[in-house]
């Protein structure tokens, strides 16, 4: 332990902070991180708020414990010079922090910087800018020190090889090097997301949440799922969720097989979810969300656009600015991205023939892609023959057909019953059609209600008539 004589203590400033005691060690750690991100500085422990000399008691191991706390709770780890000034019974501890070459420096999982006499948490854009400026590397290219070769999901690697047209027998080490993911001892964050057995062990927010909401509700949903695992699996399962929870039209063209037209173009849905997985900010709190409503589908993506790219520019040709270029390059290799900077245009082009309006929006730290159905939605609800005539098909928006189906459901409910019992009583085998044609419209119109509304997927969930449903049933009309 180094001891020197007490010198004049400078006033608090952008490079100086006073602390009364070692009990404020968490604030001391944050200040060290903030100084390291900025221009360096010194923390004096044992100084009161008005500059008075209070002093701290120094015991065996005190200095080593403080140094260890600073090292363990900063990233990159900080090793400041710690000096004890004065007597053991009334010491002033001086902690001198150098400016760190790699910025920002994080404390307790948050990027810190010094502004005036305060410590502040950096916003995502500034964090990314500092990181790229001081390392020349984006977040996805940084090494994930905890991720090891044993954490690689071999099935995920084979899946990637199959999509990219490479031999599935290609050694994992060759794949890693070819994608510039480091080596098998130093794997980057992109490797975790693409090939990890369970990437959420390292990045807890790296998941997709999907929900099919009832009517105009933002809180009650008919179906819900949280999708985890490698991001290519997340993509496939998110698309499957959309397919399961949206309508399909059957188009008769004169060919032996009927064409099935999904409610939303698959190319647009795939592009929106792929872009979210590639370009989201994985340093932000929040997950990707796929929200399905009666009249629209939305993909919410944590993060924002680069400073030089506006929302308006997305409706025309624009330069690509991927947040995670290494990850995006790998997804491009898997043939899920056709050309840089064309994702938003491909979404618009896929939706245009169907008169589906595409909107882009930034709100509450989220980038949103919104696909809005036109008012005349029954054009998707039917089955067209070669002459162009429309016949009723699966959709809760075709009024005569839906009212008949809903009335059948209302008549089948005696007290409260679960889905399987109601489906069986109507003699229906297809669970999806029962949910979309019977349950969804009846719930949306307030004719029935869940017995456990806060847990729509509960195995104990049942459905019962509302007062409105009973009145409709008594009148015998929908």
C-alpha positions in Angstrom: 0.0 0.0 0.0 1.5 3.3 -1.1 1.2 6.2 1.3 2.1 9.9 0.6 1.6 13.2 2.3 -1.8 15.0 1.8 -1.7 17.6 -0.9 -4.1 20.3 -1.9 -7.3 18.7 -3.2 -8.6 20.2 -6.5 -12.2 21.3 -6.9 -14.8 19.0 -8.5 -14.8 19.3 -12.3 -15.0 17.2 -15.5 -11.8 15.4 -14.3 -12.2 15.5 -10.5 -14.8 13.9 -8.2 -15.1 13.8 -4.4 -16.6 10.9 -2.5 -17.2 10.8 1.3 -16.6 7.1 1.9 -15.8 3.7 0.4 -19.5 2.8 1.0 -20.1 4.7 -2.3 -17.9 2.1 -4.2 -20.5 1.6 -6.9 -20.5 5.3 -7.7 -16.7 5.2 -7.7 -16.7 2.4 -10.3 -19.1 4.4 -12.5 -16.9 7.5 -12.2 -13.8 5.5 -13.1 -15.6 4.2 -16.3 -16.8 7.7 -17.2 -13.3 9.2 -16.7 -11.8 6.4 -18.8 -14.3 7.1 -21.7 -13.6 10.8 -21.6 -10.2 12.4 -20.8 -9.2 10.6 -17.6 -9.5 12.0 -14.1 -9.1 11.5 -10.4 -11.5 10.4 -7.6 -10.8 11.5 -4.0 -12.4 9.4 -1.3 -12.7 10.9 2.1 -13.8 14.4 1.0 -17.2 15.9 2.1 -19.6 17.6 -0.3 -18.3 21.0 0.6 -14.6 20.0 0.2 -14.0 19.3 3.9 -11.4 16.6 4.9 -13.5 13.7 6.4 -11.0 10.9 5.8 -11.6 7.1 5.6 -10.5 4.2 7.8 -8.0 2.0 6.0 -7.8 -1.6 7.0 -6.0 -4.7 5.8 -7.0 -5.4 2.2 -9.0 -2.2 1.7 -7.1 -0.9 -1.2 -6.9 -4.4 -2.9 -10.7 -4.8 -2.5 -11.4 -1.5 -4.1 -9.0 -2.2 -7.0 -10.7 -5.6 -7.5 -14.2 -4.0 -7.5 -13.2 -1.5 -10.2 -11.6 -4.2 -12.3 -14.5 -6.7 -12.1 -17.3 -4.2 -12.8 -15.8 -2.3 -15.7 -15.5 -3.4 -19.4 -12.8 -3.2 -20.7 -11.4 -3.8 -17.1 -9.8 -0.7 -15.6 -6.6 -0.7 -13.5 -6.3 2.8 -12.0 -3.5 3.9 -9.8 -4.7 4.0 -6.1 -2.8 6.0 -3.6 -3.4 6.4 0.2 -2.6 10.0 1.4 -2.3 10.7 5.1 -2.7 8.6 8.2 -4.4 5.2 8.3 -7.1 6.5 10.7 -8.0 9.5 8.5 -6.8 8.8 5.0 -7.7 10.3 1.7 -7.7 7.8 -1.2 -6.7 9.1 -4.6 -7.8 7.0 -7.6 -6.2 8.2 -10.8 -7.8 7.0 -14.0 -6.2 7.2 -17.5 -8.1 7.7 -20.7 -8.9 4.3 -22.2 -7.9 3.7 -25.8 -11.0 1.6 -26.5 -14.2 3.5 -25.8 -16.7 3.5 -24.3 -15.9 1.9 -21.0 -18.9 0.2 -19.3 -19.8 0.0 -15.7 -22.3 -2.6 -14.4 -23.4 -3.2 -18.0 -23.9 0.4 -19.0 -21.6 2.6 -21.2 -20.6 5.7 -19.2 -19.1 9.1 -20.1 -18.2 12.2 -18.1 -20.1 15.4 -18.9 -19.1 18.4 -16.7 -19.3 17.2 -13.1 -21.7 14.3 -13.8 -21.6 10.8 -15.0 -24.0 9.9 -17.8 -25.1 6.8 -19.7 -24.3 6.9 -23.4 -27.1 6.6 -25.9 -26.9 3.7 -28.4 -25.8 5.9 -31.4 -22.9 7.4 -29.5 -21.9 4.1 -28.1 -21.7 2.6 -31.6 -19.9 5.7 -32.9 -17.2 5.6 -30.2 -16.8 1.9 -30.5 -16.3 2.1 -34.3 -14.0 5.1 -34.0 -11.7 3.6 -31.4 -11.6 0.0 -32.5 -12.5 0.2 -36.2 -15.0 -2.7 -35.4 -18.7 -2.8 -35.0 -20.5 -4.6 -32.1 -21.0 -7.8 -34.0 -17.3 -8.1 -34.7 -16.3 -7.8 -31.1 -15.0 -10.9 -29.4 -17.4 -12.6 -27.0 -14.9 -13.9 -24.4 -17.3 -16.3 -22.7 -18.4 -18.0 -25.9 -16.3 -21.1 -26.7 -16.2 -23.7 -29.5 -18.2 -26.1 -27.3 -21.1 -23.6 -27.4 -21.4 -23.9 -31.2 -24.6 -25.6 -32.4 -23.5 -28.0 -35.1 -27.1 -28.2 -36.5 -27.1 -24.4 -36.9 -23.9 -24.5 -38.8 -25.2 -27.2 -41.2 -28.4 -25.2 -41.6 -26.3 -22.2 -42.7 -24.2 -24.3 -45.0 -27.3 -25.7 -46.7 -28.8 -22.3 -47.2 -25.6 -20.8 -48.6 -25.0 -23.7 -51.0 -21.8 -24.8 -49.3 -21.0 -28.4 -48.6 -22.5 -29.5 -45.2 -19.3 -31.4 -44.5 -17.3 -28.1 -44.4 -15.4 -28.0 -41.1 -16.7 -25.5 -38.5 -13.3 -23.9 -38.3 -13.3 -23.2 -42.0 -16.8 -21.7 -41.8 -15.7 -19.4 -38.9 -12.6 -18.2 -40.7 -14.5 -17.8 -44.0 -17.1 -15.5 -42.4 -14.4 -13.6 -40.5 -15.9 -14.6 -37.2 -12.4 -14.9 -35.6 -11.1 -18.4 -34.8 -12.4 -21.2 -32.6 -10.7 -19.7 -29.5 -11.8 -16.1 -30.1 -15.3 -16.0 -31.5 -17.2 -12.8 -32.2 -20.7 -11.7 -31.2 -22.0 -12.5 -34.8 -20.9 -16.2 -34.3 -22.9 -16.3 -31.1 -26.1 -15.1 -32.7 -25.8 -17.3 -35.8 -24.3 -20.5 -34.4 -24.8 -20.5 -30.7 -26.6 -23.4 -29.0 -28.4 -20.8 -26.9 -27.4 -17.2 -27.8 -29.7 -15.8 -25.1 -27.3 -17.1 -22.4 -24.9 -14.3 -23.7 -27.4 -11.7 -25.0 -30.7 -12.1 -23.2 -32.6 -9.7 -25.4 -31.7 -11.6 -28.7 -35.1 -13.0 -29.2 -38.4 -12.4 -31.2 -41.7 -12.0 -29.5 -44.8 -12.7 -31.6 -48.5 -12.0 -30.8 -51.8 -12.2 -32.6 -53.9 -9.5 -30.9 -57.7 -9.6 -30.6 -59.5 -6.9 -32.5 -58.0 -3.5 -31.7 -56.6 -4.6 -28.4 -53.0 -3.9 -27.5 -53.0 -6.2 -24.5 -55.3 -9.2 -25.2 -54.1 -11.7 -27.7 -55.3 -14.9 -29.3 -51.9 -16.5 -29.7 -48.4 -15.6 -28.4 -44.9 -17.0 -28.5 -41.4 -16.0 -27.6 -38.8 -17.4 -30.0 -35.2 -18.0 -29.0 -32.2 -19.9 -30.4 -29.9 -19.1 -33.4 -31.3 -16.2 -35.5 -32.0 -18.3 -38.6 -34.2 -20.5 -36.6 -35.8 -17.4 -35.1 -36.6 -16.2 -38.6 -38.2 -19.5 -39.7 -40.3 -19.8 -36.6 -41.4 -16.2 -36.7 -42.6 -16.6 -40.3 -44.4 -19.8 -39.3 -46.2 -17.9 -36.6 -47.3 -15.3 -39.1 -48.5 -18.0 -41.4 -50.4 -19.7 -38.6 -52.1 -16.5 -37.5 -53.1 -14.9 -40.8 -55.7 -15.7 -43.4 -55.1 -17.4 -46.8 -57.2 -17.1 -50.0 -57.5 -19.8 -52.5 -57.3 -18.7 -56.1 -58.7 -20.9 -58.8 -56.7 -20.3 -62.0 -57.7 -23.4 -64.1 -54.6 -25.3 -63.1 -54.9 -28.7 -61.5 -53.8 -27.2 -58.1 -55.2 -24.1 -56.5 -52.9 -21.2 -55.7 -52.8 -20.2 -52.0 -52.4 -16.4 -51.5 -51.4 -15.4 -48.0 -52.9 -12.3 -46.4 -49.4 -10.6 -46.4 -46.9 -11.3 -49.1 -44.3 -13.8 -47.8 -41.5 -11.9 -49.4 -42.4 -8.7 -47.5 -42.8 -10.5 -44.2 -39.5 -12.4 -44.6 -37.7 -9.2 -45.6 -39.0 -7.2 -42.6 -38.1 -9.9 -40.1 -34.7 -10.6 -41.7 -33.9 -6.9 -41.6 -34.8 -6.7 -38.0 -32.6 -9.6 -37.0 -29.6 -8.2 -39.0 -29.9 -4.5 -38.3 -31.3 -4.3 -34.7 -29.2 -2.8 -31.9 -28.2 -5.7 -29.8 -26.9 -3.3 -27.1 -30.3 -1.9 -26.6 -32.8 -3.2 -24.1 -35.8 -4.7 -25.9 -36.7 -7.5 -28.2 -37.8 -7.8 -31.8 -41.6 -7.9 -31.9 -44.0 -9.2 -34.6 -47.5 -7.9 -33.9 -50.5 -9.1 -35.9 -53.7 -7.2 -35.7 -57.0 -7.5 -37.7 -55.9 -4.9 -40.2 -52.1 -4.8 -40.1 -48.9 -6.6 -39.4 -46.0 -4.8 -37.6 -42.3 -5.7 -37.0 -40.8 -3.7 -34.2 -37.0 -3.5 -34.1 -34.9 -2.0 -31.2 -32.7 0.8 -32.4 -32.9 3.7 -34.9 -31.6 4.8 -38.3 -28.1 6.2 -38.9 -27.9 9.9 -38.5 -27.6 10.5 -42.2 -30.5 8.3 -43.2 -34.1 9.6 -42.8 -37.4 7.6 -42.8 -38.4 9.4 -46.0 -35.3 8.1 -47.7 -36.4 4.5 -47.1 -39.1 4.8 -49.7 -36.5 5.2 -52.5 -33.0 4.0 -53.4 -30.6 4.6 -50.5 -27.2 3.7 -49.3 -27.0 0.7 -46.9 -25.8 1.3 -43.4 -26.0 -2.0 -41.6 -25.6 -1.8 -37.8 -24.1 -5.3 -37.8 -22.2 -5.6 -41.2 -20.5 -8.9 -40.3 -23.8 -10.5 -39.3 -25.6 -9.0 -42.3 -22.9 -10.3 -44.6 -23.3 -13.9 -43.3 -27.1 -13.6 -43.7 -26.5 -12.3 -47.3 -24.4 -15.5 -47.9 -27.3 -17.6 -46.7 -29.3 -16.0 -49.6 -31.9 -14.3 -47.4 -30.7 -10.8 -48.4 -30.6 -10.2 -52.2 -28.9 -6.9 -52.5 -27.6 -4.3 -50.0 -29.8 -1.3 -49.4 -32.9 -2.7 -51.2 -34.8 -4.3 -48.2 -37.4 -1.5 -47.8 -37.9 -1.3 -51.5 -38.5 -5.0 -51.8 -41.1 -4.8 -49.0 -42.9 -2.0 -50.9 -42.7 -3.8 -54.2 -44.1 -7.0 -52.8 -47.0 -5.2 -51.2 -47.9 -2.9 -54.1 -49.9 -5.4 -56.2 -52.0 -6.2 -53.2 -52.7 -2.5 -52.4 -51.1 -3.1 -48.9 -49.8 0.2 -47.5 -46.2 0.1 -46.2 -45.2 2.5 -43.4 -41.9 3.1 -41.7 -41.7 4.8 -38.3 -39.3 5.5 -35.5 -40.9 5.8 -32.0 -39.8 5.1 -28.4 -36.4 3.8 -29.5 -37.9 1.3 -32.0 -37.9 1.2 -35.8 -41.3 -0.1 -37.1 -42.2 -1.7 -40.4 -46.0 -1.6 -40.7 -48.1 -3.5 -43.4 -51.6 -2.1 -43.5 -54.5 -3.9 -45.3 -56.8 -1.8 -47.5 -60.4 -1.2 -46.4 -61.8 -3.6 -49.0 -60.3 -6.6 -47.2 -62.8 -9.1 -48.5 -60.9 -9.2 -51.8 -58.5 -11.6 -50.0 -61.3 -13.5 -48.4 -62.6 -15.3 -51.4 -61.9 -17.9 -53.9 -61.7 -16.7 -57.4 -62.6 -18.8 -60.4 -61.1 -18.3 -63.9 -63.8 -15.7 -64.6 -62.8 -13.6 -61.6 -65.9 -14.4 -59.5 -65.5 -14.5 -55.7 -66.8 -17.2 -53.4 -66.7 -17.0 -49.6 -63.5 -18.4 -48.1 -61.8 -18.5 -44.7 -61.8 -15.0 -43.1 -63.6 -13.5 -40.2 -64.2 -10.3 -42.2 -66.7 -11.6 -44.7 -69.9 -10.7 -42.9 -72.5 -13.2 -44.0 -70.2 -16.2 -43.6 -68.7 -15.0 -40.3 -72.0 -14.3 -38.7 -73.2 -17.8 -39.5 -70.0 -19.3 -38.0 -70.1 -17.1 -35.0 -73.8 -18.0 -34.4 -72.9 -21.7 -34.5 -70.2 -21.1 -31.9 -72.6 -19.1 -29.6 -75.1 -21.9 -29.7 -72.4 -24.4 -28.8 -71.3 -22.6 -25.6 -73.1 -23.9 -22.5 -71.7 -22.2 -19.5 -67.9 -22.3 -20.1 -65.9 -24.6 -22.3 -62.4 -25.0 -23.6 -61.3 -24.7 -27.2 -61.0 -28.5 -27.9 -64.5 -29.1 -26.5 -66.1 -26.3 -28.6 -64.2 -27.4 -31.7 -65.4 -31.0 -31.2 -69.0 -29.9 -30.7 -68.9 -28.1 -34.0 -67.4 -31.1 -35.7 -64.3 -29.2 -36.9 -60.9 -30.7 -37.3 -58.7 -27.8 -38.4 -57.6 -25.9 -35.3 -56.4 -22.8 -37.3 -59.7 -22.4 -39.1 -61.7 -22.8 -35.9 -59.5 -20.1 -34.2 -59.7 -17.6 -37.2 -63.3 -18.2 -38.3 -65.0 -18.7 -34.9 -63.0 -17.7 -31.9 -61.3 -14.5 -33.2 -64.4 -12.8 -34.6 -66.5 -13.7 -31.6 -63.8 -12.3 -29.2 -63.3 -9.2 -31.4 -67.0 -8.4 -31.4 -67.3 -8.9 -27.6 -69.7 -11.8 -27.9 -67.6 -14.2 -25.9 -64.8 -13.8 -23.4 -61.9 -15.7 -21.9 -62.2 -17.0 -18.3 -58.5 -16.3 -17.8 -57.9 -13.1 -20.0 -54.5 -12.4 -18.6 -53.2 -15.8 -19.7 -54.7 -16.5 -23.1 -52.5 -19.6 -23.7 -53.3 -21.2 -20.4 -54.1 -24.9 -20.6 -57.1 -24.1 -18.3 -58.4 -21.4 -20.6 -62.2 -21.5 -21.3 -64.7 -19.3 -23.2 -68.1 -18.1 -22.1 -70.9 -15.9 -23.5 -70.9 -12.2 -22.6 -74.1 -10.3 -22.0 -73.9 -9.0 -25.6 -73.4 -12.6 -26.9 -76.4 -13.8 -24.9 -78.5 -11.0 -26.3 -77.5 -11.8 -29.9 -78.2 -15.5 -29.2 -81.7 -14.6 -27.9 -82.5 -12.5 -31.0 -81.3 -15.3 -33.2 -79.4 -13.1 -35.5 -75.8 -11.8 -35.8 
